Amino acid sequence: MTASNSSAIPLSRLGVVLTDRGSRYAVTGAPVTSRAEVDQVLATLKKDRSYAKATHNTWAALLPTGGLKADDGESGAGMVILRMLEREELHDHIIIVTRWYGGKKLGGDRFRRVQDAVRAYLDQYSS
């Protein structure tokens, strides 16, 4: 697909769904069926300056060719998203959890926040 088609994939943005010790988490999703569409969604999301400047944009997708994920510096977060997609059997879809770091390390709680953000998206998506 060409760059002119980048807006063809509709993004579902829930915006900031939770905060923890200053860190803010947002979640976005979209239907995708290929790595090229994943890249297109990420590029579209990052056209928004606040998302482009976020500390982490972690994501996962279940495609016909298998699962893909990226931590974007938030080690292990992509796998958390991927496992949730697998449990929900949500194929041909990408979920992106964006974090703006708030100055305090969250330790293992960061994975719970990623799960909370994905759950908020899945709850909204299935409604």
Buried (B, 14 or more C-beta within 10 A) or exposed (E): EEEEEBEEBEBBBBEBBBEBEEBBBBBBBBBBBBEEBBEBBBEBBBEBEEBEEBBBBBBBBBBEEEBBBBBBEBEEBBBBBBBBBEEBEBBBBBBBBBBBBBEEEBEEEBBEBBBBBBBBBBEEBEE
